[in-house]
Amino acid sequence: MNPEQLSAHAEECEAKAETAHDPKVRMRYRDLAAQWRKLARQHEEIESARLMLTAARAFRRGGSLPADQPVYRSNRLIRKARKRRGSAAPRSAR
């Protein structure tokens, strides 16, 4: 499942909560919606971390990422790798 699908489940639970007559059932649906949203956030965080690792590994090998692949917070990792290698510029610029 992707974050959009997880968020859709959350919306379905919210809609069911609005139509529930029993307050306990309404509360359970809202709790389920919150859990689906939390899953969606966790999925996005994991994907962001995966992309950072991909960027760091590509840099360590002296390569680069495809132009269409987003790099989130990998700049700090790249600077650290350059410092370890003793270079301020990527290999392609040398």
HUWO-V581946 format. One record per residue. N is the residue number from 0. RES is the residue in one small letter. OMEGA is omega in radians with two decimals (999 if undefined). Layout:
n:N res:RES omega:OMEGA
n:N res:RES omega:OMEGA
This chain:
n:0 res:m omega:3.09
n:1 res:n omega:-3.09
n:2 res:p omega:3.13
n:3 res:e omega:3.11
n:4 res:q omega:3.11
n:5 res:l omega:3.11
n:6 res:s omega:3.10
n:7 res:a omega:3.08
n:8 res:h omega:3.12
n:9 res:a omega:3.13
n:10 res:e omega:3.10
n:11 res:e omega:3.12
n:12 res:c omega:3.10
n:13 res:e omega:3.13
n:14 res:a omega:3.11
n:15 res:k omega:3.10
n:16 res:a omega:3.14
n:17 res:e omega:-3.09
n:18 res:t omega:-3.12
n:19 res:a omega:3.14
n:20 res:h omega:-3.12
n:21 res:d omega:-3.13
n:22 res:p omega:3.13
n:23 res:k omega:3.11
n:24 res:v omega:3.11
n:25 res:r omega:3.14
n:26 res:m omega:3.13
n:27 res:r omega:3.09
n:28 res:y omega:3.12
n:29 res:r omega:3.08
n:30 res:d omega:3.08
n:31 res:l omega:3.11
n:32 res:a omega:3.12
n:33 res:a omega:3.12
n:34 res:q omega:3.09
n:35 res:w omega:3.12
n:36 res:r omega:3.11
n:37 res:k omega:3.08
n:38 res:l omega:3.13
n:39 res:a omega:3.11
n:40 res:r omega:3.13
n:41 res:q omega:3.11
n:42 res:h omega:-3.14
n:43 res:e omega:3.11
n:44 res:e omega:3.13
n:45 res:i omega:3.12
n:46 res:e omega:3.10
n:47 res:s omega:3.12
n:48 res:a omega:3.12
n:49 res:r omega:3.13
n:50 res:l omega:3.09
n:51 res:m omega:3.14
n:52 res:l omega:3.09
n:53 res:t omega:3.13
n:54 res:a omega:-3.13
n:55 res:a omega:3.13
n:56 res:r omega:3.12
n:57 res:a omega:-3.14
n:58 res:f omega:-3.14
n:59 res:r omega:3.12
n:60 res:r omega:3.14
n:61 res:g omega:-3.13
n:62 res:g omega:3.09
n:63 res:s omega:-3.14
n:64 res:l omega:3.00
n:65 res:p omega:-3.07
n:66 res:a omega:-3.09
n:67 res:d omega:-3.13
n:68 res:q omega:-3.14
n:69 res:p omega:3.06
n:70 res:v omega:-3.04
n:71 res:y omega:-3.06
n:72 res:r omega:-3.05
n:73 res:s omega:-3.10
n:74 res:n omega:3.13
n:75 res:r omega:3.11
n:76 res:l omega:-3.14
n:77 res:i omega:3.11
n:78 res:r omega:3.11
n:79 res:k omega:-3.13
n:80 res:a omega:3.11
n:81 res:r omega:3.14
n:82 res:k omega:3.10
n:83 res:r omega:-3.14
n:84 res:r omega:3.14
n:85 res:g omega:-3.11
n:86 res:s omega:3.09
n:87 res:a omega:-3.10
n:88 res:a omega:3.06
n:89 res:p omega:-3.09
n:90 res:r omega:-3.09
n:91 res:s omega:-3.11
n:92 res:a omega:-3.12
n:93 res:r omega:999
